[in-house]
Amino acid sequence: MLDAAIERMLFGLSDEHVILEPVSGQLLHPEALVAFDRLREDARAAGFEPRVVSGFRDFERQRTIWNGKAGGLRPLLDSRGEPLDAAALSPRERVYAILRWSALPGASRHHWGTDFDVIDAAAVPDDYRPQLTPDEVDDRGVFGPFHRWLDERIAEGEAHGLFRPYAEDRGGIAPERWHLSYAPRSRELDDLLTPDALRRLWEQNELELELCDTVCAELDEIYRRFIRVPPDCYPDAG
């Protein structure tokens, strides 16, 4: 069994493990914030202004997002970020369409505070509303120059422990160039987030989850494709 404090952190059941990032007002794990501050300093010297637009997200918030998509209150998107006709999908197809862009409650890396989404605030007006879509972060998109610069930093091992867990399409979560993770801590938590741990969480919290039967029946496949980031995707923590 997990230590109680680790369990609360792992599943987003408290915010005891995160602190305020003052520019954005988002919450991050303290070590992730240090890494981001260092990256931001480097980026500013290159003419960019990284800004966190989504940091820590708790269990209840993730459940609201999931149920909104499962219940038709939020749009479902295909791999290109285009809307899908949810009514035309089977329950299994809906589950996998949601998972392409949104994590199950209890299984989001945003619960940890080690993971966050970033934009280049220098590239857009102050009133710009980021959509976090593939077009924005494409090389030709509004945030393309920043992400090309970041590609180089990560490849050279000069991103202060930050990396992209969803840098490429591995048949599960769609590539999210905007999503960064602080590897030394997130890898430890990734190892603790198992299918059995999720089952125990949902049993204890009487999870009210749309499409729950389908999720539970397919959890091992979901875990492999959409939850576990393979160890070889992590940079060398040393």
Backbone bond lengths (Angstrom), bond angles and torsions (degrees), N, CA, C in turn:
res aa  C-N    CA-C-N  psi(-1)  N-CA   C-N-CA  omega(-1)  CA-C   N-CA-C  phi
1 M - - - 1.473 - - 1.526 109.89 -
2 L 1.327 115.29 149.27 1.451 120.85 -179.33 1.519 111.06 -79.18
3 D 1.329 116.13 147.16 1.455 121.24 169.22 1.532 108.67 -56.48
4 A 1.325 117.44 143.92 1.466 121.16 -173.56 1.525 112.13 -60.19
5 A 1.335 117.39 -42.54 1.466 120.18 -179.01 1.523 110.76 -66.63
6 I 1.338 116.47 -40.39 1.462 120.21 178.13 1.522 110.13 -65.05
7 E 1.302 116.65 -40.13 1.464 120.80 179.32 1.525 111.05 -62.01
8 R 1.316 117.49 -44.18 1.476 120.06 178.46 1.521 110.82 -61.88
9 M 1.326 116.74 -40.18 1.459 121.14 178.67 1.522 111.18 -66.87
10 L 1.337 115.74 -47.06 1.458 121.47 -175.13 1.521 111.92 -59.00
11 F 1.332 116.39 -39.39 1.456 120.82 -173.17 1.529 113.93 -103.12
12 G 1.323 117.13 6.11 1.453 119.24 179.07 1.513 113.56 69.42
13 L 1.328 116.99 32.18 1.460 121.27 -177.08 1.523 112.80 -89.44
14 S 1.338 117.23 -5.02 1.457 121.23 173.74 1.526 107.99 -154.01
15 D 1.332 115.74 170.34 1.466 120.50 176.55 1.530 110.47 -116.77
16 E 1.330 116.36 25.55 1.460 121.14 -178.48 1.527 112.50 -66.10
17 H 1.321 117.09 -22.27 1.461 121.58 -172.24 1.520 113.38 -99.02
18 V 1.323 118.91 5.94 1.465 121.55 -176.50 1.524 110.12 -123.88
19 I 1.348 114.64 157.46 1.456 121.47 178.14 1.523 109.26 -133.22
20 L 1.322 115.73 167.35 1.459 121.63 -174.41 1.516 111.57 -77.54
21 E 1.335 115.91 132.31 1.466 122.43 166.48 1.527 105.04 -92.35
22 P 1.331 119.08 109.58 1.461 120.55 -164.49 1.527 115.66 -67.56
23 V 1.311 118.77 -28.53 1.464 119.98 -177.95 1.524 110.67 -69.57
24 S 1.311 116.57 -45.42 1.466 121.28 -175.33 1.525 113.43 -93.17
25 G 1.338 116.63 -22.45 1.458 119.75 -172.38 1.513 113.43 78.76
26 Q 1.328 117.70 5.98 1.461 122.16 178.04 1.527 110.18 -84.95
27 L 1.330 115.77 160.34 1.455 122.05 178.74 1.522 109.93 -103.19
28 L 1.341 116.01 134.44 1.464 121.78 179.50 1.522 109.61 -134.93
29 H 1.322 116.24 156.42 1.455 121.97 168.59 1.532 107.65 -60.43
30 P 1.329 119.24 138.50 1.470 120.27 -176.68 1.527 114.33 -54.05
31 E 1.325 117.58 -40.47 1.459 119.49 -179.43 1.526 111.05 -70.45
32 A 1.318 116.75 -35.48 1.467 119.73 176.27 1.529 110.48 -65.76
33 L 1.321 116.73 -36.43 1.463 120.34 178.85 1.522 110.85 -65.66
34 V 1.316 117.89 -41.23 1.468 120.42 176.63 1.520 110.26 -60.11
35 A 1.325 116.38 -45.67 1.463 120.10 179.45 1.518 111.20 -62.73
36 F 1.343 117.25 -41.64 1.455 120.36 179.42 1.527 111.11 -65.37
37 D 1.326 117.72 -41.33 1.464 120.46 178.26 1.530 111.38 -59.14
38 R 1.324 115.81 -40.04 1.468 119.25 178.85 1.523 111.13 -68.25
39 L 1.321 116.22 -41.41 1.457 119.76 177.62 1.522 110.65 -63.80
40 R 1.324 116.43 -41.49 1.467 120.14 -179.44 1.533 110.84 -62.79
41 E 1.316 116.64 -38.79 1.466 119.39 177.63 1.521 110.81 -60.84
42 D 1.329 116.69 -44.75 1.465 120.78 177.49 1.526 110.72 -62.48
43 A 1.322 115.99 -42.54 1.461 120.63 -176.52 1.530 111.16 -66.56
44 R 1.310 117.04 -39.32 1.463 119.88 179.15 1.520 111.04 -61.81
45 A 1.322 116.42 -36.59 1.467 119.70 177.67 1.523 111.44 -64.52
46 A 1.342 116.32 -23.10 1.467 121.38 179.51 1.526 112.23 -97.35
47 G 1.335 117.51 2.94 1.461 120.80 176.47 1.513 115.67 96.07
48 F 1.328 117.77 11.82 1.467 121.91 -179.78 1.531 110.70 -110.25
49 E 1.312 115.78 163.67 1.465 121.33 179.08 1.535 108.91 -136.73
50 P 1.337 117.20 80.31 1.462 119.26 -179.96 1.526 111.33 -60.96
51 R 1.322 115.21 138.40 1.459 120.32 177.64 1.522 109.01 -138.00
52 V 1.317 116.10 133.81 1.465 121.26 176.51 1.520 108.56 -76.71
53 V 1.326 116.98 128.59 1.465 120.65 177.73 1.524 112.36 -113.22
54 S 1.323 117.48 -11.10 1.460 121.12 174.24 1.516 108.22 -156.31
55 G 1.329 116.79 116.41 1.454 121.39 179.55 1.513 110.98 -113.06
56 F 1.323 116.38 -123.01 1.462 121.43 179.18 1.526 110.66 -58.76
57 R 1.330 114.39 136.85 1.465 121.48 176.78 1.521 107.26 -136.00
58 D 1.321 117.78 124.60 1.455 118.80 -174.36 1.534 112.27 -83.48
59 F 1.320 114.28 174.13 1.461 121.37 -176.46 1.522 111.71 -58.34
60 E 1.337 116.71 -45.46 1.461 119.54 -176.95 1.521 111.51 -65.17
61 R 1.317 116.51 -38.45 1.467 119.39 177.66 1.522 110.77 -64.40
62 Q 1.324 117.24 -41.55 1.464 120.10 179.74 1.520 110.77 -67.38
63 R 1.328 117.20 -36.18 1.459 120.08 177.72 1.533 110.53 -65.34
64 T 1.338 116.77 -38.45 1.465 120.27 178.09 1.527 110.72 -63.02
65 I 1.321 116.33 -43.33 1.467 120.65 178.73 1.528 110.04 -61.56
66 W 1.346 115.48 -47.99 1.473 119.45 -177.75 1.520 111.39 -61.31
67 N 1.329 116.49 -51.17 1.459 119.44 -176.80 1.520 111.93 -66.02
68 G 1.318 116.52 -31.16 1.460 119.13 175.64 1.511 112.14 -63.20
69 K 1.324 116.55 -40.59 1.468 120.02 178.52 1.528 111.10 -74.38
70 A 1.323 116.38 -40.64 1.458 119.28 -179.84 1.520 111.77 -66.86
71 G 1.332 117.06 -32.09 1.455 121.47 -177.53 1.509 115.02 -92.77
72 G 1.332 117.21 3.54 1.460 120.70 177.00 1.508 115.28 84.10
73 L 1.338 117.47 9.79 1.465 120.49 179.34 1.527 112.53 -87.38
74 R 1.313 116.48 -16.19 1.467 123.10 176.32 1.526 108.18 -126.78
75 P 1.323 118.06 148.40 1.469 119.66 -176.75 1.522 112.47 -71.01
76 L 1.334 114.87 148.09 1.453 121.98 169.14 1.524 107.91 -98.47
77 L 1.342 116.20 139.72 1.459 120.76 -175.98 1.522 111.08 -120.04
78 D 1.323 114.83 149.22 1.461 118.86 173.98 1.527 109.26 -84.43
79 S 1.320 116.84 -173.18 1.459 120.59 -175.03 1.515 113.18 -66.90
80 R 1.314 117.57 -18.39 1.463 121.37 178.05 1.523 111.97 -93.04
81 G 1.335 116.27 0.18 1.457 119.92 -177.97 1.505 113.43 84.45
82 E 1.342 117.63 16.03 1.452 122.26 179.77 1.531 110.26 -96.74
83 P 1.338 118.21 147.17 1.474 120.98 -176.23 1.522 112.66 -63.66
84 L 1.339 114.60 143.52 1.454 122.89 174.36 1.528 110.09 -106.61
85 D 1.328 116.28 156.05 1.459 121.67 173.97 1.526 107.75 -87.67
86 A 1.336 116.92 96.78 1.465 120.98 -175.29 1.520 111.90 -60.56
87 A 1.344 116.95 -33.40 1.465 120.41 -177.41 1.519 111.98 -65.16
88 A 1.321 116.90 -22.66 1.463 120.78 -178.21 1.534 112.39 -88.49
89 L 1.340 117.39 -1.21 1.462 121.03 -175.84 1.523 111.37 -100.70
90 S 1.317 116.12 145.90 1.467 121.09 172.09 1.531 108.35 -72.64
91 P 1.351 118.13 164.14 1.462 119.22 176.19 1.531 112.87 -53.20
92 R 1.325 117.71 -42.90 1.461 119.90 179.46 1.521 111.11 -63.98
93 E 1.329 116.55 -42.40 1.468 119.71 179.28 1.523 111.18 -64.23
94 R 1.327 116.79 -36.57 1.469 119.64 177.57 1.526 111.01 -66.03
95 V 1.332 116.93 -43.58 1.465 120.08 178.24 1.522 110.59 -56.81
96 Y 1.313 116.59 -48.20 1.458 119.61 -176.52 1.532 111.92 -71.99
97 A 1.322 117.58 -29.22 1.468 120.24 174.89 1.526 110.66 -67.51
98 I 1.331 116.99 -41.43 1.466 119.99 177.30 1.525 110.09 -63.53
99 L 1.328 115.99 -45.71 1.460 120.41 -176.38 1.518 112.66 -64.96
100 R 1.306 116.67 -21.99 1.465 118.79 178.73 1.529 111.23 -58.72
101 W 1.355 116.02 -31.65 1.464 120.13 -176.58 1.519 114.22 -124.71
102 S 1.318 119.37 -16.61 1.466 121.39 -174.19 1.528 110.96 -135.06
103 A 1.323 115.85 136.20 1.460 121.08 -178.29 1.523 111.62 -81.28
104 L 1.324 114.36 157.09 1.461 120.23 170.91 1.525 109.90 -66.42
105 P 1.330 118.23 146.47 1.465 119.60 173.17 1.528 110.29 -61.12
106 G 1.320 114.78 130.13 1.456 120.50 -174.25 1.514 112.90 95.98
107 A 1.338 117.48 -16.03 1.457 121.26 -176.53 1.526 112.83 -118.81
108 S 1.312 117.45 12.48 1.463 120.72 179.65 1.519 110.95 -86.52
109 R 1.313 117.11 133.04 1.465 121.18 175.33 1.532 110.77 -66.07
110 H 1.325 116.84 -20.30 1.464 119.55 176.69 1.529 111.17 -66.49
111 H 1.338 118.71 -20.69 1.466 120.40 176.26 1.527 111.32 -59.69
112 W 1.305 116.53 -28.44 1.467 120.62 -170.41 1.524 113.14 -83.53
113 G 1.319 117.63 -19.24 1.459 120.18 -174.29 1.512 113.41 77.87
114 T 1.329 116.55 -7.31 1.465 121.38 177.69 1.518 111.74 -81.27
115 D 1.318 116.46 -16.49 1.455 122.69 -173.97 1.517 110.08 -118.45
116 F 1.324 115.28 140.90 1.458 119.60 -176.59 1.524 110.00 -157.68
117 D 1.317 115.59 159.88 1.461 122.30 179.82 1.524 108.93 -104.95
118 V 1.341 116.46 139.27 1.457 120.92 -175.69 1.526 111.63 -128.78
119 I 1.323 114.08 152.27 1.455 122.26 170.00 1.524 108.24 -128.41
120 D 1.322 115.95 172.81 1.468 121.49 170.76 1.525 107.73 -102.69
121 A 1.324 116.25 100.92 1.462 120.56 -176.50 1.525 112.36 -65.28
122 A 1.328 117.19 -21.60 1.466 120.06 179.50 1.516 112.35 -72.18
123 A 1.327 117.53 -14.89 1.468 121.16 -174.95 1.522 113.29 -91.73
124 V 1.340 117.79 -7.40 1.462 120.75 -172.88 1.535 110.29 -137.53
125 P 1.339 117.25 159.26 1.471 119.84 175.66 1.529 111.05 -65.48
126 D 1.329 115.83 162.04 1.459 120.58 -178.03 1.527 112.58 -60.79
127 D 1.334 117.03 -28.82 1.468 119.78 -177.26 1.531 112.88 -93.43
128 Y 1.323 117.34 10.14 1.465 120.94 179.53 1.514 109.84 -68.25
129 R 1.326 116.72 135.64 1.465 121.98 179.15 1.533 109.01 -106.32
130 P 1.318 118.21 103.46 1.472 120.23 -178.61 1.522 110.88 -61.45
131 Q 1.324 115.61 140.18 1.461 121.70 178.41 1.526 112.22 -103.74
132 L 1.341 116.80 -15.93 1.462 121.87 -175.87 1.529 110.30 52.75
133 T 1.318 114.15 61.00 1.455 122.11 179.15 1.527 109.59 -118.09
134 P 1.332 117.59 159.64 1.464 119.62 179.00 1.529 113.01 -56.40
135 D 1.321 117.45 -36.66 1.468 119.69 -178.62 1.526 112.24 -61.94
136 E 1.323 117.17 -37.65 1.471 119.99 -178.62 1.527 111.95 -63.84
137 V 1.326 117.03 -36.85 1.463 120.30 -172.72 1.520 113.60 -103.45
138 D 1.329 116.05 1.70 1.462 119.86 172.57 1.528 109.03 -59.56
139 D 1.325 116.81 155.67 1.467 119.76 179.74 1.523 112.27 -53.41
140 R 1.336 116.41 -29.96 1.472 120.45 179.76 1.521 112.03 -94.73
141 G 1.316 117.46 0.84 1.453 121.15 -178.31 1.514 112.78 -83.04
142 V 1.331 115.50 176.55 1.455 120.62 -174.85 1.529 111.94 -62.63
143 F 1.333 117.69 -30.53 1.457 120.94 179.53 1.529 112.80 -103.41
144 G 1.323 116.37 9.19 1.462 120.92 -177.98 1.516 114.07 -56.94
145 P 1.345 119.33 -48.59 1.472 119.07 -179.11 1.523 113.32 -58.25
146 F 1.331 116.73 -41.50 1.463 119.41 178.57 1.527 110.84 -62.44
147 H 1.314 117.37 -43.39 1.461 119.36 -177.43 1.524 112.16 -72.08
148 R 1.313 118.36 -29.62 1.467 119.29 173.44 1.529 109.77 -65.10
149 W 1.322 116.19 -41.94 1.473 120.28 176.52 1.529 109.93 -61.94
150 L 1.326 116.76 -42.90 1.459 121.30 -179.09 1.528 111.14 -66.88
151 D 1.337 117.07 -36.85 1.465 120.62 175.19 1.531 110.24 -52.04
152 E 1.322 115.35 -45.87 1.462 120.53 -177.31 1.519 110.89 -66.26
153 R 1.324 116.64 -42.24 1.463 120.06 -179.70 1.533 110.87 -61.90
154 I 1.329 116.22 -44.62 1.457 120.04 -179.20 1.531 110.22 -65.75
155 A 1.339 116.58 -44.50 1.467 120.58 -178.70 1.523 111.61 -61.97
156 E 1.324 116.48 -32.91 1.464 120.99 -178.14 1.529 112.70 -88.62
157 G 1.340 116.74 1.50 1.451 119.63 -178.83 1.508 113.34 70.23
158 E 1.337 116.94 29.04 1.468 121.55 -176.52 1.525 111.65 -118.92
159 A 1.348 116.15 32.64 1.467 120.60 179.86 1.531 111.58 -108.20
160 H 1.337 116.30 17.64 1.470 122.15 173.12 1.533 113.19 60.05
161 G 1.320 116.22 36.94 1.453 121.21 178.15 1.514 114.31 88.57
162 L 1.323 117.60 -0.82 1.459 121.27 178.74 1.525 110.40 -89.25
163 F 1.326 115.67 144.19 1.462 120.58 177.79 1.523 108.59 -151.65
164 R 1.319 116.27 174.28 1.463 122.03 178.13 1.530 109.28 -103.86
165 P 1.339 118.44 108.77 1.465 118.92 178.63 1.518 113.16 -69.11
166 Y 1.354 116.44 -21.62 1.460 120.60 -179.30 1.533 109.78 -118.57
167 A 1.319 114.96 49.21 1.459 119.81 -177.35 1.517 112.44 -71.14
168 E 1.335 116.79 -28.29 1.458 119.69 -177.50 1.517 110.03 -138.84
169 D 1.305 115.63 164.19 1.461 121.42 -178.99 1.526 109.54 -83.87
170 R 1.334 115.29 113.54 1.466 120.24 178.63 1.524 110.39 -109.14
171 G 1.332 116.33 21.87 1.455 120.43 178.33 1.506 114.10 86.85
172 G 1.330 117.03 12.29 1.459 121.28 178.78 1.514 110.45 -129.68
173 I 1.329 116.54 -109.55 1.465 121.20 178.49 1.520 109.61 -64.36
174 A 1.326 115.47 138.49 1.459 120.15 177.71 1.527 109.93 -64.24
175 P 1.327 118.01 149.32 1.463 119.17 177.20 1.528 111.23 -55.44
176 E 1.323 115.32 133.11 1.466 121.36 179.47 1.526 107.86 -127.71
177 R 1.306 115.21 91.61 1.462 120.16 -176.32 1.528 111.52 -66.35
178 W 1.328 115.67 -21.63 1.464 120.92 -177.69 1.520 113.21 -82.59
179 H 1.320 118.32 -10.32 1.464 122.71 -172.24 1.526 109.52 -94.44
180 L 1.345 115.86 117.64 1.456 121.70 177.64 1.522 110.15 -112.26
181 S 1.321 115.94 152.57 1.457 122.05 -179.12 1.522 108.99 -138.02
182 Y 1.333 115.46 141.14 1.459 120.27 175.66 1.529 107.75 -87.91
183 A 1.318 116.02 105.36 1.456 122.48 -167.32 1.529 115.35 -60.68
184 P 1.336 120.02 -44.75 1.469 117.98 -174.89 1.521 114.23 -57.33
185 R 1.328 118.45 -34.05 1.464 120.51 179.30 1.529 112.13 -92.93
186 S 1.307 117.06 -40.44 1.468 118.58 -175.82 1.526 111.31 -66.40
187 R 1.308 117.94 -32.09 1.469 118.98 178.92 1.524 110.65 -65.23
188 E 1.340 117.41 -39.68 1.465 120.71 177.82 1.524 110.87 -60.69
189 L 1.328 116.37 -42.97 1.459 120.56 -178.34 1.523 111.39 -72.71
190 D 1.321 116.16 -35.89 1.460 120.83 176.49 1.525 110.58 -56.25
191 D 1.334 116.36 -39.70 1.459 120.53 -179.95 1.529 112.44 -66.18
192 L 1.333 116.89 -26.14 1.465 120.94 -178.29 1.524 113.01 -86.67
193 L 1.323 116.52 -18.89 1.463 120.47 -174.84 1.528 109.72 -87.27
194 T 1.311 116.56 90.87 1.465 122.89 -176.54 1.523 110.20 -109.71
195 P 1.325 117.53 163.18 1.465 119.21 174.84 1.523 113.06 -56.03
196 D 1.328 117.30 -41.42 1.466 119.66 179.66 1.521 111.62 -64.15
197 A 1.337 117.19 -38.68 1.457 120.38 178.03 1.529 110.57 -63.23
198 L 1.323 116.63 -38.79 1.466 119.97 178.78 1.525 111.17 -68.17
199 R 1.313 116.70 -40.74 1.465 119.23 178.44 1.534 110.70 -60.58
200 R 1.328 116.13 -43.11 1.476 119.62 178.96 1.526 110.69 -63.16
201 L 1.320 116.35 -41.51 1.468 120.73 178.90 1.513 110.66 -58.61
202 W 1.333 116.98 -49.01 1.460 120.51 -175.61 1.524 111.35 -69.12
203 E 1.320 117.05 -32.15 1.466 119.41 175.87 1.534 110.69 -66.23
204 Q 1.317 116.85 -42.98 1.456 121.73 -176.67 1.524 112.41 -72.32
205 N 1.322 116.92 -28.05 1.455 120.16 -175.96 1.528 113.09 -104.34
206 E 1.346 116.67 10.14 1.460 120.84 178.77 1.530 110.43 44.23
207 L 1.309 113.50 58.14 1.459 120.39 -172.89 1.518 112.28 -56.29
208 E 1.318 116.21 120.45 1.453 122.08 172.98 1.524 106.74 -95.15
209 L 1.309 115.17 95.29 1.453 120.53 -171.41 1.518 110.41 -127.71
210 E 1.321 116.42 121.10 1.461 119.86 173.02 1.534 108.73 -57.83
211 L 1.311 117.05 140.54 1.457 123.16 178.34 1.530 111.97 65.94
212 C 1.333 116.97 26.12 1.459 121.19 -173.99 1.526 112.02 -61.02
213 D 1.333 117.81 -40.31 1.457 119.84 -178.56 1.522 110.99 -59.54
214 T 1.317 115.55 -42.70 1.468 119.77 179.96 1.519 110.81 -66.16
215 V 1.328 116.63 -43.81 1.463 120.65 179.56 1.523 110.36 -60.02
216 C 1.330 117.41 -48.56 1.463 120.66 -177.34 1.521 111.72 -64.35
217 A 1.311 116.97 -37.71 1.466 120.79 -179.81 1.528 111.70 -68.26
218 E 1.328 116.30 -28.96 1.463 120.86 -174.19 1.527 112.46 -108.95
219 L 1.330 118.33 13.29 1.456 120.17 -168.49 1.522 113.61 -59.71
220 D 1.322 118.45 -39.76 1.465 118.88 -179.25 1.521 111.41 -62.95
221 E 1.340 117.38 -40.66 1.466 120.65 177.24 1.528 110.70 -69.45
222 I 1.316 116.57 -40.46 1.468 120.86 177.50 1.526 110.33 -60.77
223 Y 1.322 115.49 -43.82 1.475 119.57 179.29 1.527 110.34 -58.77
224 R 1.314 116.40 -47.52 1.468 120.04 -177.32 1.517 112.01 -63.41
225 R 1.326 116.95 -40.65 1.466 120.15 -173.06 1.531 114.26 -90.60
226 F 1.335 116.64 -32.25 1.462 118.62 -168.46 1.529 115.53 -122.04
227 I 1.308 118.27 -10.10 1.467 119.15 -175.47 1.522 111.34 -114.07
228 R 1.302 117.38 -55.72 1.460 121.44 -175.54 1.525 110.96 -73.97
229 V 1.320 116.70 124.20 1.459 121.22 170.97 1.522 106.90 -91.08
230 P 1.332 118.86 120.84 1.464 120.59 -175.90 1.526 111.98 -56.56
231 P 1.322 117.23 139.91 1.477 119.93 -178.17 1.513 114.10 -53.95
232 D 1.335 117.78 -32.59 1.459 118.37 -177.82 1.525 113.61 -74.50
233 C 1.342 117.21 -3.31 1.460 120.44 175.45 1.532 111.62 -84.65
234 Y 1.331 115.57 -16.88 1.464 120.02 -179.35 1.518 110.73 -80.21
235 P 1.326 116.35 143.15 1.472 118.06 173.12 1.520 110.22 -71.93
236 D 1.307 116.60 164.10 1.456 120.83 176.70 1.515 108.84 -63.41
237 A 1.344 115.95 116.41 1.472 119.74 -177.12 1.525 111.93 -64.90
238 G 1.336 117.60 -18.38 1.455 118.43 179.19 1.493 111.54 -80.12
